């Protein structure tokens, strides 16, 4: 089945640094979503992308939908301690599939 | 606005006991509903999804079942829990824009 390769698996950074993570696939998607999950809670939607080439920002977060439709990245600028968590990408498949395909997550640790 | 709520938040059950996790969605009609399981805080595994009342699709063979008795209610059940059923269970719904929103999650520990 379709798979998303999300990298890196984990990151350890200093407060104030910028962060970049990405997802790639051999499949084409018509939706890319980025979520953040805090420990013991459900994932929360950060950014939704619906169009190839789309670049969208949400505060210090920026995400882009790759023009090939097979990849997406998420950047976090000037990281702060509350950015700690697990970040998931998810792709919606063409053809109106009811399901999303999720990456395995990037665990972010921010040292004050 | 749309909201999603699942309960209980935490559950400790003995092996062989039954399970019922409930999820409800407000502010939308005929949503697509989903049950996911997450082990060890990583990786979301889709268990079931439903596109309407009484319509359930199972993604993986398992000891669990799902039901949708009402439009905005989705229930995850088991008749006899196994140790391997322990995990973090997430209910979710999909909006008209193909975006999925998650509930708060339910921690299940089978002892």
Backbone of each chain as ProteinMPNN parsed JSONL, in Angstrom:
{"seq_chain_A": "XXXXXXXXXXXXXXXXXXXXXXXXXXXXXXXXXXXXXXXXXXXXXXXXXXXXXXXXXXXXXXXXXXXXXXXXXXXXXXXXXXXXXXXXXXXXXXXXXXXXXXXXXXXXXXXX", "coords_chain_A": {"N_chain_A": [[0.816, -1.195, 0.0], [0.183, 2.41, -0.062], [2.799, 4.508, 1.195], [4.288, 6.797, 3.475], [7.332, 8.437, 3.818], [8.76, 9.783, 6.465], [10.973, 12.204, 7.674], [13.405, 13.934, 9.742], [13.554, 11.094, 12.022], [13.801, 11.811, 14.658], [14.656, 14.798, 16.462], [16.977, 16.894, 18.075], [17.272, 19.966, 19.366], [18.455, 23.348, 19.991], [16.844, 25.922, 21.811], [15.49, 28.539, 19.879], [16.623, 27.839, 17.485], [16.068, 27.0, 14.007], [13.841, 24.618, 12.494], [13.469, 21.825, 10.341], [11.486, 19.492, 8.645], [10.431, 16.658, 6.695], [8.281, 14.948, 4.349], [8.068, 12.255, 2.117], [6.97, 10.431, -0.776], [6.237, 7.692, -2.984], [3.854, 7.839, -4.129], [1.18, 9.839, -5.465], [-0.367, 12.611, -3.952], [-3.338, 14.467, -3.137], [-3.832, 16.061, -1.063], [-2.118, 17.476, 1.666], [-1.318, 17.214, 5.048], [-0.328, 18.533, 8.195], [0.357, 17.621, 11.508], [0.541, 18.133, 15.069], [1.44, 16.422, 17.99], [1.013, 16.372, 21.411], [2.268, 14.817, 24.419], [0.167, 12.181, 25.456], [-2.12, 13.224, 24.335], [-4.518, 13.871, 21.674], [-3.576, 14.184, 18.171], [-3.119, 17.453, 16.824], [-4.284, 19.554, 14.306], [-2.055, 21.411, 12.32], [-1.343, 22.649, 9.846], [-2.964, 22.689, 6.704], [-2.785, 21.609, 3.376], [-3.782, 22.019, 0.045], [-3.182, 22.22, -2.599], [-0.945, 21.721, -5.268], [2.325, 22.979, -4.954], [1.557, 24.883, -3.171], [2.213, 27.155, -0.559], [2.094, 27.628, 2.799], [1.62, 29.469, 5.785], [1.588, 29.417, 9.37], [1.758, 31.249, 11.891], [4.849, 30.749, 13.353], [5.279, 28.579, 11.817], [5.751, 26.999, 8.676], [4.625, 25.44, 5.766], [4.894, 23.419, 2.838], [3.406, 22.208, -0.147], [4.614, 19.932, -2.279], [5.515, 20.387, -5.736], [5.483, 18.153, -7.317], [3.596, 16.665, -6.166], [4.285, 14.642, -4.49], [5.584, 15.088, -2.166], [6.192, 16.925, 0.911], [7.074, 19.62, 3.08], [7.771, 20.791, 6.428], [8.525, 23.65, 8.186], [9.833, 25.096, 11.137], [10.334, 28.084, 12.651], [12.67, 29.793, 14.781], [12.587, 28.165, 17.252], [10.811, 27.243, 20.257], [10.484, 26.147, 23.715], [7.886, 24.987, 23.994], [7.398, 23.878, 21.553], [8.036, 21.29, 21.581], [7.289, 17.906, 20.907], [5.518, 15.431, 18.949], [5.545, 15.392, 15.49], [3.436, 14.888, 12.785], [3.073, 14.007, 9.38], [0.555, 13.807, 6.842], [-1.025, 12.328, 4.082], [-3.527, 12.817, 1.614], [-5.173, 10.724, -0.636], [-5.495, 10.623, -4.233], [-8.572, 10.4, -6.077], [-10.574, 10.44, -4.297], [-10.349, 8.929, -1.964], [-11.288, 7.644, 1.258], [-9.495, 7.677, 3.254], [-6.556, 8.774, 5.034], [-3.004, 8.725, 4.628], [-0.492, 8.245, 6.94], [2.64, 9.595, 8.06], [5.401, 8.295, 10.06], [6.106, 9.986, 12.038], [7.917, 12.717, 13.552], [9.944, 13.217, 16.218], [10.356, 15.904, 18.252], [12.667, 17.559, 20.235], [13.335, 20.274, 22.289], [15.866, 22.072, 23.637], [16.176, 24.252, 26.352]], "CA_chain_A": [[0.0, 0.0, 0.0], [0.921, 3.666, -0.074], [3.542, 4.802, 2.4], [4.963, 8.079, 3.574], [8.611, 8.401, 4.505], [8.912, 11.044, 7.187], [12.295, 12.326, 8.279], [14.07, 12.854, 10.47], [12.736, 10.386, 13.002], [13.842, 12.621, 15.867], [15.538, 15.958, 16.398], [17.311, 17.545, 19.342], [17.761, 21.287, 18.979], [18.479, 24.389, 21.01], [15.83, 26.964, 21.68], [15.868, 29.603, 18.961], [17.021, 27.287, 16.189], [15.02, 26.65, 13.052], [13.649, 23.175, 12.327], [12.866, 21.434, 9.074], [11.181, 18.075, 8.518], [9.74, 16.464, 5.427], [7.668, 13.666, 4.011], [8.121, 11.913, 0.701], [6.258, 9.204, -1.131], [6.221, 7.343, -4.399], [2.467, 8.043, -4.568], [0.714, 11.219, -5.604], [-1.417, 12.996, -3.02], [-3.991, 15.736, -3.451], [-3.916, 16.817, 0.192], [-1.062, 17.214, 2.655], [-1.658, 17.773, 6.342], [0.688, 18.425, 9.243], [-0.213, 17.591, 12.846], [1.443, 18.064, 16.217], [0.849, 15.677, 19.104], [1.63, 16.465, 22.735], [2.144, 13.529, 25.117], [-1.114, 11.84, 26.048], [-3.239, 13.936, 23.714], [-4.709, 13.596, 20.266], [-2.894, 15.103, 17.259], [-3.812, 18.691, 16.505], [-3.937, 20.019, 12.97], [-1.263, 22.637, 12.239], [-1.466, 23.262, 8.514], [-3.557, 21.855, 5.662], [-2.381, 22.039, 2.032], [-4.715, 21.402, -0.877], [-2.841, 22.526, -3.983], [0.471, 21.538, -5.561], [3.083, 24.223, -4.938], [1.038, 25.79, -2.142], [3.077, 27.458, 0.587], [1.183, 28.187, 3.802], [2.224, 29.737, 7.094], [0.739, 29.5, 10.561], [2.698, 31.753, 12.895], [6.259, 30.42, 13.064], [5.289, 27.361, 11.014], [5.533, 27.129, 7.246], [4.598, 24.138, 5.107], [4.695, 23.493, 1.393], [2.937, 21.061, -0.907], [5.55, 19.824, -3.389], [4.889, 20.503, -7.045], [5.293, 16.814, -7.884], [2.52, 16.08, -5.346], [4.777, 13.46, -3.787], [6.327, 15.444, -0.963], [5.819, 18.136, 1.633], [7.954, 19.908, 4.21], [7.307, 21.683, 7.481], [9.589, 24.395, 8.845], [9.504, 25.849, 12.346], [11.386, 29.07, 12.862], [12.898, 30.289, 16.134], [11.891, 27.202, 18.105], [10.642, 27.514, 21.686], [10.285, 24.875, 24.435], [6.551, 24.392, 23.787], [7.348, 23.195, 20.256], [8.307, 19.871, 21.845], [6.175, 17.011, 20.61], [5.698, 14.601, 17.754], [4.926, 16.001, 14.319], [3.04, 13.906, 11.785], [2.52, 14.413, 8.093], [-0.475, 12.905, 6.334], [-1.378, 12.596, 2.694], [-4.815, 12.344, 1.118], [-4.915, 10.144, -1.951], [-6.376, 11.003, -5.325], [-9.668, 9.479, -6.311], [-11.582, 10.564, -3.25], [-10.234, 7.926, -0.91], [-11.765, 8.102, 2.554], [-8.435, 7.53, 4.242], [-5.276, 9.458, 4.93], [-1.808, 7.931, 4.919], [0.302, 9.01, 7.895], [4.037, 9.31, 8.31], [5.632, 7.711, 11.377], [6.305, 11.038, 13.023], [9.218, 13.28, 13.908], [9.905, 13.627, 17.621], [11.17, 17.11, 18.409], [13.064, 17.968, 21.584], [13.938, 21.606, 22.286], [16.59, 22.357, 24.886], [16.113, 25.689, 26.669]], "C_chain_A": [[0.854, 1.251, 0.0], [1.609, 3.896, 1.261], [4.129, 6.192, 2.308], [6.254, 7.877, 4.344], [8.826, 9.756, 5.154], [10.277, 11.08, 7.836], [12.537, 13.756, 8.742], [13.124, 12.19, 11.463], [12.681, 11.157, 14.312], [14.855, 13.744, 15.686], [15.741, 16.517, 17.797], [17.932, 18.886, 19.001], [17.775, 22.223, 20.18], [17.37, 25.393, 20.741], [16.348, 28.083, 20.779], [16.286, 29.116, 17.586], [15.804, 27.051, 15.305], [15.005, 25.136, 12.848], [13.042, 22.914, 10.955], [12.659, 19.923, 9.051], [10.395, 17.878, 7.233], [9.174, 15.067, 5.298], [7.732, 13.455, 2.518], [7.391, 10.6, 0.462], [6.446, 8.922, -2.6], [4.828, 7.544, -4.987], [2.152, 9.525, -4.653], [-0.417, 11.463, -4.613], [-2.074, 14.294, -3.482], [-4.263, 16.571, -2.219], [-2.709, 16.461, 1.036], [-1.45, 17.933, 3.941], [-0.497, 17.584, 7.298], [0.009, 18.56, 10.605], [0.905, 17.641, 13.88], [0.716, 17.335, 17.336], [1.674, 15.896, 20.358], [1.416, 15.145, 23.453], [0.768, 13.333, 25.722], [-2.309, 12.547, 25.45], [-3.383, 13.531, 22.254], [-3.951, 14.58, 19.398], [-3.768, 16.31, 16.943], [-3.337, 19.18, 15.144], [-3.192, 21.343, 13.03], [-1.529, 23.368, 10.931], [-2.062, 22.229, 7.573], [-3.21, 22.451, 4.301], [-3.211, 21.286, 1.015], [-4.317, 21.541, -2.335], [-1.344, 22.384, -4.184], [1.161, 22.889, -5.633], [2.66, 25.189, -3.844], [2.017, 25.922, -0.989], [2.209, 28.184, 1.604], [1.896, 28.368, 5.122], [1.163, 29.799, 8.171], [1.653, 29.928, 11.698], [4.134, 31.465, 12.488], [6.394, 29.169, 12.19], [5.014, 27.69, 9.553], [5.575, 25.734, 6.637], [4.362, 24.338, 3.621], [4.277, 22.154, 0.83], [3.822, 20.986, -2.142], [4.856, 19.818, -4.746], [4.714, 19.154, -7.731], [4.132, 16.09, -7.218], [2.981, 14.887, -4.518], [5.542, 13.807, -2.519], [5.796, 16.737, -0.342], [6.849, 18.374, 2.724], [7.264, 20.846, 5.188], [8.531, 22.341, 8.102], [9.037, 25.095, 10.074], [10.646, 26.829, 12.569], [11.452, 29.472, 14.338], [12.192, 29.425, 17.172], [11.868, 27.65, 19.57], [10.332, 26.195, 22.394], [8.933, 24.214, 24.183], [6.387, 23.777, 22.406], [7.617, 21.699, 20.412], [7.07, 19.039, 21.56], [6.52, 16.142, 19.417], [4.897, 15.221, 16.619], [4.671, 14.914, 13.281], [2.648, 14.597, 10.485], [1.461, 13.391, 7.697], [-0.833, 13.321, 4.921], [-2.741, 12.02, 2.355], [-4.641, 11.904, -0.321], [-5.881, 10.662, -2.989], [-7.485, 9.983, -5.455], [-10.688, 9.484, -5.202], [-11.509, 9.499, -2.188], [-10.692, 8.505, 0.424], [-10.649, 8.175, 3.572], [-7.247, 8.422, 3.947], [-4.169, 8.459, 5.217], [-0.922, 8.787, 5.808], [1.765, 8.606, 7.849], [4.203, 8.775, 9.733], [6.003, 8.745, 12.428], [7.748, 11.466, 13.188], [9.114, 13.79, 15.343], [10.881, 14.777, 17.826], [11.41, 17.388, 19.881], [13.767, 19.311, 21.483], [14.574, 21.842, 23.643], [16.596, 23.847, 25.153], [17.499, 26.325, 26.703]], "O_chain_A": [[2.082, 1.182, 0.054], [1.089, 3.536, 2.317], [4.425, 6.698, 1.226], [6.273, 7.228, 5.389], [9.048, 10.755, 4.47], [10.699, 10.114, 8.472], [11.945, 14.691, 8.203], [12.022, 12.68, 11.707], [11.659, 11.165, 14.997], [15.776, 13.654, 14.875], [14.807, 16.601, 18.595], [19.009, 18.936, 18.407], [17.196, 21.938, 21.228], [17.014, 25.668, 19.595], [17.494, 28.516, 20.901], [16.304, 29.889, 16.628], [14.676, 26.922, 15.78], [16.024, 24.463, 13.009], [12.209, 23.681, 10.472], [13.563, 19.165, 9.401], [9.766, 18.812, 6.734], [9.536, 14.146, 6.03], [7.478, 14.376, 1.742], [7.221, 9.781, 1.365], [6.779, 9.819, -3.374], [4.639, 7.435, -6.199], [2.783, 10.352, -3.994], [-1.31, 10.63, -4.454], [-1.439, 15.12, -4.139], [-4.847, 17.652, -2.303], [-2.317, 15.297, 1.119], [-1.853, 19.096, 3.928], [0.23, 16.593, 7.22], [-0.793, 19.465, 10.836], [2.043, 17.253, 13.618], [-0.459, 17.587, 17.603], [2.878, 15.642, 20.377], [0.475, 14.419, 23.133], [0.258, 14.21, 26.419], [-3.407, 12.477, 26.002], [-2.483, 12.924, 21.673], [-3.698, 15.706, 19.828], [-4.987, 16.201, 16.812], [-2.138, 19.215, 14.867], [-3.627, 22.282, 13.697], [-1.89, 24.545, 10.917], [-1.718, 21.049, 7.628], [-3.329, 23.659, 4.1], [-3.342, 20.064, 1.095], [-5.017, 21.048, -3.22], [-0.557, 22.867, -3.37], [0.673, 23.821, -6.272], [3.325, 26.199, -3.612], [2.574, 24.936, -0.508], [1.651, 29.24, 1.304], [2.685, 27.517, 5.532], [0.014, 30.173, 7.933], [2.248, 29.095, 12.382], [4.584, 31.88, 11.42], [7.507, 28.754, 11.864], [4.175, 28.53, 9.229], [6.459, 24.939, 6.957], [3.716, 25.298, 3.201], [4.738, 21.102, 1.274], [3.785, 21.89, -2.976], [3.746, 19.305, -4.884], [3.885, 19.022, -8.631], [3.732, 15.014, -7.664], [2.162, 14.198, -3.911], [6.091, 12.921, -1.864], [5.071, 17.513, -0.965], [7.436, 17.422, 3.239], [6.332, 21.576, 4.849], [9.472, 21.654, 8.499], [7.923, 25.619, 10.062], [11.804, 26.423, 12.663], [10.443, 29.489, 15.044], [11.306, 29.897, 17.885], [12.774, 28.333, 20.048], [9.954, 25.223, 21.74], [8.851, 22.986, 24.162], [5.336, 23.207, 22.113], [7.44, 20.934, 19.465], [5.953, 19.411, 21.921], [7.655, 16.121, 18.942], [3.716, 15.535, 16.775], [5.558, 14.13, 12.944], [1.981, 15.632, 10.489], [1.475, 12.252, 8.164], [-0.93, 14.508, 4.608], [-3.079, 10.902, 2.744], [-4.042, 12.611, -1.131], [-6.981, 11.098, -2.649], [-7.357, 8.845, -5.003], [-11.573, 8.63, -5.163], [-12.523, 9.19, -1.563], [-10.513, 9.692, 0.694], [-10.855, 8.7, 4.667], [-6.965, 8.775, 2.803], [-4.358, 7.483, 5.943], [-0.63, 9.934, 5.47], [2.097, 7.441, 7.631], [3.257, 8.799, 10.52], [6.194, 8.4, 13.595], [8.675, 10.682, 12.99], [8.311, 14.672, 15.648], [12.083, 14.635, 17.599], [10.472, 17.446, 20.676], [14.689, 19.474, 20.685], [13.898, 21.813, 24.672], [16.977, 24.631, 24.284], [17.623, 27.523, 26.955]]}, "seq_chain_B": "XXXXXXXXXXXXXXXXXXXXXXXXXXXXXXXXXXXXXXXXXXXXXXXXXXXXXXXXXXXXXXXXXXXXXXXXXXXXXXXXXXXXXXXXXXXXXXXXXXXXXXXXXXXXXXX", "coords_chain_B": {"N_chain_B": [[-19.67, 25.405, 15.482], [-17.537, 22.592, 14.804], [-17.08, 19.771, 16.89], [-15.325, 17.157, 18.596], [-15.521, 14.375, 20.706], [-14.308, 11.945, 22.922], [-14.559, 9.074, 25.05], [-13.983, 6.613, 27.699], [-11.247, 8.627, 29.056], [-9.133, 7.337, 30.179], [-8.429, 3.927, 30.805], [-8.305, 0.923, 32.567], [-8.195, -2.413, 32.164], [-8.904, -5.88, 32.845], [-7.421, -8.784, 31.297], [-9.434, -10.505, 28.98], [-11.772, -9.228, 29.592], [-14.623, -7.169, 28.573], [-14.734, -4.378, 26.202], [-15.582, -0.978, 25.673], [-15.375, 1.864, 23.895], [-16.324, 5.167, 23.363], [-17.33, 7.613, 20.965], [-18.249, 10.833, 19.975], [-19.474, 13.257, 17.658], [-20.043, 16.668, 17.096], [-21.863, 19.321, 15.49], [-21.777, 18.758, 12.81], [-23.001, 16.863, 10.013], [-23.478, 13.508, 8.916], [-20.686, 12.708, 8.984], [-17.471, 11.352, 7.95], [-16.095, 8.85, 9.913], [-13.494, 7.69, 12.139], [-11.417, 5.204, 13.687], [-8.344, 5.052, 15.265], [-5.294, 3.456, 16.285], [-2.564, 3.946, 18.448], [0.594, 2.985, 19.223], [3.041, 3.108, 21.766], [3.393, 5.898, 21.531], [3.974, 6.571, 18.901], [3.379, 6.482, 15.365], [0.416, 6.062, 13.652], [-2.158, 3.846, 13.424], [-4.675, 2.902, 11.31], [-7.736, 1.59, 12.258], [-10.566, 1.225, 11.918], [-13.038, 2.591, 9.685], [-15.855, 4.682, 8.907], [-18.435, 5.526, 6.715], [-21.035, 6.101, 7.021], [-24.141, 5.568, 8.85], [-24.176, 2.407, 10.308], [-22.33, 1.48, 8.477], [-19.326, 0.034, 8.246], [-15.881, -0.207, 7.823], [-13.163, -2.355, 7.999], [-9.768, -2.184, 8.666], [-7.606, -3.737, 9.5], [-7.133, -7.122, 10.484], [-8.307, -8.135, 13.655], [-8.849, -8.129, 17.215], [-10.889, -6.457, 17.755], [-13.947, -4.566, 17.307], [-16.167, -2.346, 15.527], [-18.871, -0.011, 15.704], [-21.589, 1.91, 14.422], [-24.093, 3.309, 15.565], [-25.58, 5.633, 15.439], [-25.709, 8.697, 13.522], [-23.676, 10.462, 14.357], [-22.14, 9.069, 16.15], [-19.699, 6.838, 17.212], [-18.451, 3.707, 17.99], [-16.054, 1.755, 19.628], [-15.295, -1.592, 20.224], [-14.76, -4.58, 22.168], [-15.091, -8.05, 22.799], [-13.544, -9.706, 24.355], [-10.746, -8.73, 25.84], [-7.268, -8.602, 24.912], [-3.837, -8.728, 26.001], [-2.284, -7.457, 24.101], [-3.953, -5.551, 23.1], [-3.612, -3.221, 24.415], [-2.995, 0.291, 24.381], [-3.043, 3.545, 22.821], [-5.959, 5.002, 21.865], [-7.552, 6.621, 19.239], [-10.194, 8.603, 18.166], [-11.584, 10.01, 15.206], [-12.759, 12.519, 12.861], [-13.719, 13.415, 9.508], [-13.677, 16.4, 7.666], [-15.435, 18.359, 5.14], [-13.415, 19.224, 3.554], [-11.496, 17.261, 3.28], [-9.908, 17.057, 5.513], [-8.713, 15.68, 8.502], [-9.754, 15.507, 11.87], [-8.866, 15.013, 15.233], [-9.961, 13.308, 18.228], [-9.552, 13.534, 21.846], [-8.262, 11.282, 22.683], [-7.905, 7.955, 24.106], [-6.556, 6.177, 26.688], [-5.769, 2.842, 26.93], [-5.131, 0.255, 29.08], [-4.378, -3.032, 29.316], [-4.458, -5.518, 31.672]], "CA_chain_B": [[-18.393, 24.805, 15.134], [-17.512, 21.139, 14.965], [-16.275, 19.269, 18.001], [-15.28, 15.703, 18.718], [-15.256, 14.009, 22.094], [-14.279, 10.504, 23.134], [-14.407, 8.68, 26.452], [-13.264, 7.334, 28.755], [-9.904, 9.089, 28.725], [-8.197, 6.325, 30.666], [-9.139, 2.696, 31.136], [-7.481, -0.236, 32.909], [-9.11, -3.547, 32.096], [-8.234, -7.18, 32.891], [-7.487, -9.647, 30.118], [-10.678, -11.26, 28.869], [-12.943, -8.397, 29.87], [-15.085, -6.451, 27.381], [-14.316, -2.989, 26.03], [-16.415, -0.075, 24.899], [-14.933, 3.255, 23.806], [-17.35, 5.887, 22.627], [-16.908, 8.85, 20.33], [-19.347, 11.581, 19.361], [-19.099, 14.449, 16.912], [-21.102, 17.674, 17.075], [-21.697, 20.437, 14.562], [-21.671, 18.304, 11.431], [-23.873, 15.722, 9.765], [-22.932, 12.467, 8.055], [-19.223, 12.78, 8.837], [-16.677, 10.125, 7.95], [-15.546, 8.66, 11.258], [-12.336, 6.801, 12.125], [-10.731, 4.785, 14.905], [-6.93, 4.771, 15.102], [-4.554, 3.042, 17.479], [-1.187, 4.419, 18.458], [1.398, 2.263, 20.208], [4.308, 3.717, 22.189], [3.464, 7.305, 21.146], [4.408, 6.777, 17.53], [2.693, 5.729, 14.324], [-1.036, 5.943, 13.741], [-2.662, 2.709, 12.652], [-6.114, 2.975, 11.096], [-8.419, 0.344, 12.606], [-11.878, 1.188, 11.274], [-13.636, 3.85, 9.279], [-17.273, 4.578, 8.606], [-18.924, 6.617, 5.882], [-22.441, 6.339, 7.336], [-24.732, 4.711, 9.88], [-24.149, 0.978, 10.025], [-21.324, 1.148, 7.464], [-18.038, -0.064, 8.901], [-14.803, -0.857, 7.076], [-12.073, -2.751, 8.882], [-8.492, -2.091, 7.97], [-6.693, -4.81, 9.875], [-7.787, -8.161, 11.303], [-7.968, -7.885, 15.042], [-9.76, -8.547, 18.266], [-11.776, -5.339, 18.024], [-15.008, -4.301, 16.341], [-16.679, -0.987, 15.602], [-20.267, 0.14, 15.321], [-22.052, 3.295, 14.259], [-25.552, 3.225, 15.734], [-26.179, 6.918, 15.081], [-24.905, 9.431, 12.541], [-22.504, 11.126, 14.932], [-21.648, 8.242, 17.245], [-18.835, 5.751, 16.724], [-18.093, 2.937, 19.174], [-15.041, 0.709, 19.468], [-15.64, -2.614, 21.208], [-14.164, -5.914, 22.161], [-15.776, -8.968, 23.718], [-12.533, -10.227, 25.286], [-9.502, -8.011, 25.594], [-5.968, -9.251, 24.99], [-2.776, -7.822, 26.44], [-1.807, -6.715, 22.937], [-4.89, -4.475, 22.768], [-3.208, -1.994, 25.113], [-2.511, 1.354, 23.498], [-3.724, 4.841, 22.82], [-6.954, 4.924, 20.806], [-7.976, 7.942, 18.805], [-11.321, 8.749, 17.26], [-11.388, 11.169, 14.338], [-13.752, 12.721, 11.811], [-13.206, 14.135, 8.342], [-14.573, 17.46, 7.206], [-15.685, 18.366, 3.704], [-12.166, 19.554, 2.87], [-10.554, 16.141, 3.36], [-9.027, 17.221, 6.669], [-9.137, 14.848, 9.623], [-9.589, 16.084, 13.195], [-8.814, 13.946, 16.216], [-10.413, 13.484, 19.602], [-8.509, 13.683, 22.857], [-7.579, 10.016, 22.874], [-8.236, 7.103, 25.246], [-5.475, 5.257, 27.048], [-6.239, 1.55, 27.388], [-4.121, -0.666, 29.59], [-4.938, -4.352, 29.614], [-3.555, -6.126, 32.672]], "C_chain_B": [[-18.438, 23.303, 15.438], [-16.633, 20.751, 16.142], [-16.345, 17.757, 18.007], [-14.88, 15.368, 20.142], [-15.277, 12.492, 22.209], [-14.065, 10.224, 24.612], [-14.532, 7.174, 26.599], [-11.861, 7.73, 28.323], [-8.864, 8.047, 29.111], [-8.975, 5.104, 31.115], [-8.116, 1.613, 31.448], [-8.419, -1.426, 33.014], [-8.336, -4.858, 32.192], [-8.371, -7.922, 31.563], [-8.805, -10.431, 30.134], [-11.932, -10.453, 29.14], [-13.38, -7.67, 28.598], [-14.608, -5.007, 27.376], [-15.38, -2.21, 25.273], [-15.839, 1.33, 25.005], [-15.918, 3.993, 22.919], [-16.83, 7.22, 22.12], [-18.133, 9.531, 19.749], [-18.815, 12.844, 18.707], [-20.294, 15.39, 16.91], [-20.803, 18.716, 16.011], [-21.524, 20.031, 13.118], [-22.607, 17.122, 11.247], [-23.209, 14.801, 8.747], [-21.409, 12.569, 7.874], [-18.634, 11.403, 8.571], [-16.013, 10.025, 9.322], [-14.486, 7.571, 11.224], [-11.955, 6.411, 13.547], [-9.294, 4.432, 14.539], [-6.376, 4.214, 16.409], [-3.115, 3.519, 17.322], [-0.451, 3.699, 19.569], [2.663, 3.054, 20.495], [4.481, 5.135, 21.675], [3.909, 7.57, 19.725], [3.528, 6.003, 16.578], [1.216, 5.558, 14.571], [-1.496, 4.813, 12.832], [-4.177, 2.837, 12.525], [-6.743, 1.613, 11.367], [-9.732, 0.205, 11.828], [-12.219, 2.578, 10.736], [-15.064, 3.598, 8.833], [-17.714, 5.784, 7.798], [-20.401, 6.896, 6.144], [-22.923, 5.357, 8.388], [-24.695, 3.255, 9.43], [-23.107, 0.54, 9.016], [-19.941, 1.204, 8.104], [-17.059, -0.776, 7.981], [-13.658, -1.131, 8.033], [-10.782, -2.775, 8.091], [-7.557, -3.245, 8.279], [-7.466, -5.849, 10.679], [-7.351, -8.005, 12.752], [-9.069, -8.374, 15.948], [-10.814, -7.492, 18.553], [-12.866, -5.256, 16.964], [-15.473, -2.866, 16.525], [-18.136, -0.977, 15.172], [-20.614, 1.615, 15.24], [-23.575, 3.282, 14.338], [-26.287, 4.511, 15.369], [-25.194, 7.681, 14.188], [-23.612, 9.975, 13.123], [-21.926, 10.364, 16.121], [-20.88, 7.055, 16.673], [-18.296, 5.027, 17.946], [-17.064, 1.873, 18.804], [-15.235, -0.31, 20.577], [-14.74, -3.83, 21.092], [-14.951, -6.782, 23.136], [-14.806, -9.488, 24.767], [-11.192, -9.589, 24.965], [-8.28, -8.911, 25.735], [-4.941, -8.234, 25.49], [-2.322, -6.911, 25.298], [-2.769, -5.61, 22.5], [-4.553, -3.173, 23.486], [-2.684, -0.967, 24.121], [-3.33, 2.615, 23.665], [-4.652, 4.85, 21.617], [-7.493, 6.317, 20.513], [-9.159, 7.833, 17.856], [-11.08, 9.996, 16.418], [-12.558, 11.303, 13.373], [-13.111, 13.521, 10.685], [-14.207, 15.194, 7.919], [-14.675, 17.432, 5.676], [-14.425, 18.67, 2.905], [-11.111, 18.474, 2.942], [-9.539, 16.313, 4.48], [-9.586, 16.403, 7.82], [-8.802, 15.535, 10.937], [-9.745, 14.975, 14.227], [-9.475, 14.329, 17.529], [-9.222, 13.509, 20.552], [-7.719, 12.398, 23.094], [-8.028, 9.284, 24.129], [-7.094, 6.128, 25.476], [-6.093, 3.967, 27.568], [-5.05, 0.716, 27.843], [-4.816, -1.965, 29.943], [-3.94, -5.078, 30.516], [-3.926, -7.585, 32.928]], "O_chain_B": [[-19.263, 22.827, 16.218], [-15.572, 21.336, 16.36], [-17.289, 17.156, 17.496], [-14.0, 16.01, 20.715], [-16.159, 11.832, 21.659], [-13.47, 11.026, 25.333], [-15.113, 6.513, 25.737], [-11.348, 7.219, 27.327], [-7.841, 7.899, 28.444], [-10.038, 5.217, 31.725], [-7.172, 1.406, 30.687], [-9.323, -1.446, 33.849], [-7.223, -4.949, 31.675], [-9.32, -7.706, 30.809], [-9.225, -10.948, 31.17], [-13.042, -10.945, 28.938], [-12.603, -7.561, 27.649], [-14.144, -4.481, 28.387], [-16.0, -2.727, 24.344], [-15.82, 1.917, 26.087], [-16.3, 3.505, 21.856], [-16.002, 7.869, 22.759], [-18.96, 8.887, 19.104], [-17.826, 13.423, 19.156], [-21.432, 14.953, 16.74], [-19.646, 18.963, 15.671], [-21.164, 20.858, 12.28], [-22.966, 16.454, 12.217], [-22.487, 15.24, 7.851], [-20.908, 12.522, 6.751], [-19.237, 10.392, 8.929], [-15.443, 10.994, 9.822], [-14.548, 6.65, 10.409], [-12.143, 7.181, 14.489], [-9.045, 3.631, 13.638], [-6.913, 4.464, 17.489], [-2.539, 3.498, 16.235], [-0.836, 3.795, 20.735], [3.283, 3.603, 19.584], [5.608, 5.55, 21.404], [4.196, 8.717, 19.383], [2.982, 4.964, 16.95], [0.806, 4.979, 15.577], [-1.25, 4.827, 11.626], [-4.882, 2.875, 13.534], [-6.341, 0.606, 10.783], [-9.97, -0.805, 11.166], [-11.759, 3.595, 11.254], [-15.44, 2.493, 8.442], [-17.408, 6.924, 8.147], [-20.968, 7.82, 5.561], [-22.206, 4.431, 8.769], [-25.123, 2.916, 8.327], [-23.002, -0.65, 8.72], [-19.448, 2.275, 8.458], [-17.374, -1.827, 7.424], [-13.236, -0.252, 8.785], [-10.717, -3.318, 6.988], [-6.8, -3.683, 7.413], [-8.349, -5.503, 11.463], [-6.177, -7.774, 13.039], [-10.07, -8.946, 15.515], [-11.567, -7.63, 19.517], [-12.731, -5.801, 15.869], [-15.205, -2.245, 17.554], [-18.578, -1.816, 14.387], [-20.006, 2.453, 15.907], [-24.262, 3.247, 13.317], [-27.47, 4.484, 15.03], [-24.011, 7.35, 14.114], [-22.572, 9.955, 12.466], [-21.295, 10.957, 16.996], [-21.352, 6.364, 15.77], [-17.742, 5.659, 18.846], [-17.198, 1.184, 17.792], [-15.331, 0.06, 21.747], [-14.072, -4.066, 20.085], [-15.418, -6.304, 24.17], [-15.179, -9.69, 25.923], [-10.582, -9.881, 23.936], [-8.249, -9.838, 26.544], [-5.16, -7.025, 25.406], [-2.015, -5.738, 25.512], [-2.435, -4.815, 21.622], [-5.145, -2.134, 23.195], [-2.015, -1.31, 23.146], [-4.19, 2.719, 24.54], [-4.2, 4.722, 20.48], [-7.838, 7.079, 21.416], [-9.134, 7.08, 16.882], [-10.435, 10.939, 16.878], [-13.263, 10.332, 13.097], [-12.107, 14.207, 10.875], [-15.408, 14.94, 7.822], [-14.074, 16.585, 5.016], [-14.373, 18.401, 1.705], [-9.937, 18.745, 2.689], [-8.433, 15.777, 4.407], [-10.788, 16.428, 8.084], [-7.709, 16.077, 11.105], [-10.623, 14.119, 14.121], [-9.543, 15.502, 17.896], [-8.062, 13.505, 20.137], [-6.621, 12.437, 23.649], [-8.475, 9.902, 25.094], [-6.714, 5.362, 24.59], [-6.854, 3.988, 28.536], [-4.096, 0.5, 27.096], [-5.73, -1.992, 30.767], [-2.764, -5.233, 30.187], [-3.281, -8.254, 33.734]]}, "name": "protein", "num_of_chains": 2, "seq": "XXXXXXXXXXXXXXXXXXXXXXXXXXXXXXXXXXXXXXXXXXXXXXXXXXXXXXXXXXXXXXXXXXXXXXXXXXXXXXXXXXXXXXXXXXXXXXXXXXXXXXXXXXXXXXXXXXXXXXXXXXXXXXXXXXXXXXXXXXXXXXXXXXXXXXXXXXXXXXXXXXXXXXXXXXXXXXXXXXXXXXXXXXXXXXXXXXXXXXXXXXXXXXXXXXXXXXXXXXXXXXX"}
